[in-house]
Amino acid sequence: MTQPALLMTVLYTLFALLAFAGNSVLCRLALGEQSIDAGSFTVIRLLSGIAVLSTLWYLTQKRKAETDPGRGRGSWTAALMLFIYALGFSYAYISLDTGTGALILFGAVQITMIMVSLFRGTRLVWAEWLGLALAFSGFVYLLKPAINTPSLWGFVLMTAAGVAWGMYTLKGRGSVNPLADTHFNFFRTLPLVLLTLLFTLTLSHAVITVNGVLLAMLSGAIASGIGYAAWYRALSGLSAVQAAVLQLLVPVIAAAGGVVFTDEQITTRLLIAALLVLGGIFLVMVGRYYLLVRRSSSV
């Protein structure tokens, strides 16, 4: 990878991870304070993402699509995974606290992406396994005080959300036009979004406030729509294992945001967890390259 390409991968990755952290915060603010119900939050989130991505696509890529109609069209599979993630994520947080939900979600993401990679023939070196173990232990250590025994329904929903997000991420590794693919993935969720809206209005108890709508719109337009397009762009420079372990930074970023924006204390737990996660990510990112260089120099 050239130096400019590496720099762009780093920048897009950082933006995407910040968006993921922001998404968690926005979702918890909206649902935790009961400003909006889970179904309405999901509907507004996805519709906002569709609106923003459609606008960006129309302004920047419509002409390219007319000359090359097969480039960047997303897929129905990715759209289904995106919808399952968004819906499961929202409904799961009704019965899960933040720490427990994050542990189940990112645990499911890691297992899904690593198992699929192994099934496809990827073989991890010992440095990558050690890095994964260190990063995940730091992630668990950070969330440990907030982890409670989850409800069965919440556990099932959040596990489904994690598996779906892992599969959605893996689909994105082959994207040649991240903005267009993300746009069409969101757009293809529209039939399911309309069904969810119908269910929410007729069979569920809809709760909608101005604050809840604004939080859902921010989550959909920026943290989801633009954030997921940036993530698809970053994935072109990351392996599946690297993409999996990097997402463990999200709770650390969220905790650091609490220190910066809400005057929370920098605790020893946060520092230790951050060092473990960052150390593990470093091993995953450079371990294979280092071992290959060392092996070639010894030959």
N, C-alpha and C positions, 0 to 999 in steps of 0.2 A: 504494500500500500504506500502511495506517495505521501509526502509530508502534508500537502494541502488536503488530500483526501482524509488523512488521519485527523487533522484539525477539525474538519467538518463533521466527522463522525463523533468526535468528542463533544463538540458544541451541540449537535442535535441530540446526543444522548443526555447531556446535562439538562437541556430544555425539557426533554420528554420526562425525565425523572422528576424534575420540579413540577411538571404538570400532573404527574401521577400523585405526588404528595399533596398538591393542591386539591385534586379530586377527592381524596380521602377526607380532607378537612371540610370541603364544601358539602359532601354527602352527610358527614356526621353533624354538621351545623344544622342542615335542613331537616334530617330525619330525627336526630337526637333531641332537638327542641320541638319536634312535632309541628314544624312550620308547613309541612306538606306530607302527603302519604307517599309510600314507596312507588306505587304504580304511576301516579301523576309525576313524581320526580323523574322516573325513567322516561316517560313519554316526552316531557319538556326537555330533558337532557338530550335525547336522541334527535328530536325535532330541531333543537338549537344547533346541534352539530351538523345536521343536514343543511340547514339554512346557511351557515357560515361556510362550510366546505363547498356547497354548490355555488355560492357567490365567488369564492376564490377560484374555483375551477373554471367558471364561466369567464372571469376576467383574465385569467392567465393561460388557460390550456384548451379552450374550446376549439380554436383554430387547429391546434395540433391534433386534437381528436378527430377532426373532420378529414385531415390528410392521412392519419394513421389510426383508424377506428379500433384496431385490435390492441392498442397500447394503453395499459392502465385502465382496466374495466372492473377491477375487484373480482369477487366471486360470491356465489350464494352461500358457500360453506363458511367463508370468513364472516359474512354478514350474520349468519346464524350464530356463530361463536360470539360475535360482538354483542348480539342481542341477549344471548343466554348470560354472558358475563354481566351486562348492565342491569338486567332484571334481577338476577340472582344476588348481585352485590347489594342492590337497594333493599330487597326484602330480607336478606340475611341480617342486615344491621338493625332490624327491628328488635331482634332477640339476642344480639351479640354486642358485647362492649368492643371498644376500639382495638385493644390489644389482642383479644381472642380472635376477632375477625381478621386482623392483619396476619396473625400467625397461621390460621387456616388457609387464607387466600394465598399468601406467598409460599407456604409449604406445598400447596397443591400445584402452583405454577412451577416451582422448582422440580418436583417429582415428574410432572407431565413432560416438561421440556427435556429433562435429562433422560427419562425413559425412552421417549421418542427418538432422541439422538442416538442412544445406544442401540435401539432397534434398527435404526438406519445404517448402522455400521461404525459410528463414531466410537473411538476408544480413547478414554481419558488417561493421561499420564498421572503419576502419583502426585505431582505438584497441583494438578487441577482438582483431584479428589481432596487433598489437604486444604486447598483454598475454599472449596465448597463447604467443607466441614467447619472451618474457621468462621467463614462469613455467616453461615446459618446459626452457629453457636452464639455469635455476637448478636444476631437478630433476635434469637430467643432470649438471651440475657437481658437485652434492652426492654423487651415486652413482658418479661416474667412477672413483675409486680402487678401488671394489669390483666393477667391471664386468669380467667375463671372457667369452670366447667361449662362448656357450651350446651345450649339446647340442641336436641337432635335435629330439629327442623332447620335451625340456623346453621348447624354444621353441614348438613346436606346441601343447602343452598349456596353457602360460601365455597364449599368444595367444588360444586358444579361451576361456580363463577371462576374459580382458579384454574380448573381444567380447561374451560372455554377460553380464558385469556391466554393460557399457554399455547393452545392450538392456534389462536388468532395471531399471536406473535410469530409462531413458526411459519404460518402462511405468508407473513410479511417479509420473510427473509429473501423471497424470490421476487420482490417488487422492483420493477424498473421505473415506475412512475408513482412514487409514494402518495403525492397529493391526489392524483386521479384515483388510485386504488382505494385510498381511505374515503374519498368522496363517494364512490360507488358502493363501497361496503356499507357506509351509513345509509345511503339512499335505498339500498336493497332491504334494509330493516323496516321500511315504511309499512308494509302490510302487517307485520307483527306489532309494530307500534300502534297502528290503528285498532287492532284486536285488543291490545292492552288497554287502550283508551276506552273502548267499548265496555270491557270487563270492569274497569275502574268506575265508570259512570253508572253502570247498571247493577253490578253484583257486589261492589265493594263500597266502602265509606270513603269518599274522596274528601281530602282536607287540603285546601289551597289557600295560602296567604301570599301577600305581595313579597314578603321576605323569602318565602319558600320558592316562589317562582323565579326570583332574581338569582338565588343560589343555584337552582337547577339550570338556568340559562348560562351562568358563568361556567358551571361544570361542563355543560354540553358544548358551548361555543369555543372556549379557550382550552380548558384542561383536558377535554376529550377530543374535540374536533381537530384543533391545531396541534395539540399534544400528541395525538395518535399518528398524525401525518408525519410529525418530526420523528417519532419512534420508528415508523416504517422506513424513513430515510436513514436513520442511524443503523438499522439492522443490516444494511448492505455491507457494513464494515465490521460486523460482529459475528462471532460464531454463536450457535444456539446456546452453548454452555455459558459463554460470556454474557449473552443477553439475559439468561436466567439469573445468574448470580448478581448482575448489576442491579436488578430490581430490588434486591435486599437493602439497597441504599435508601429506598423510599421512606421507611419509618425513621431512619436516622436523619434524613433531610427534614421530615416533619417535626421531629424533636428539636432539631437545631432551629427551625423556624419559630418554635415556641419560645426558645431562648431569646431570639432576636426581636420578635414582634410582640410578645406578651410578657416580657420580663421574667420568664421562668429561670430557675437556677441551672447553672452548668453543673451537673452532678457527676460524681465519680463513675456511676453506672453508665451514663451517657458517653463519657470519654472512653471507658473500657470497651463498651459495645462498638463505638465508632472505630476504634483501633482494630478490633477483631474483624469487623466487616470490611474495612478498607484493606487490611492485611490479606484477608481471604480473596478479595477481588483482585488485588495485585498479583497474587499467586496464580489465579485463574487466567489473568490477562497476559502474563509474561512467562508463566512456568513452562509451557510447551516450547516456546521459542528458545528459552534459555537452555533447556535440556537438549534440544536439537542442535543448537550451536555448540554446546559442550561435547556432544557425541561426535559431531563432525570434526571438531578440532582434535579429538583424541584418536581419530582414525589415521 
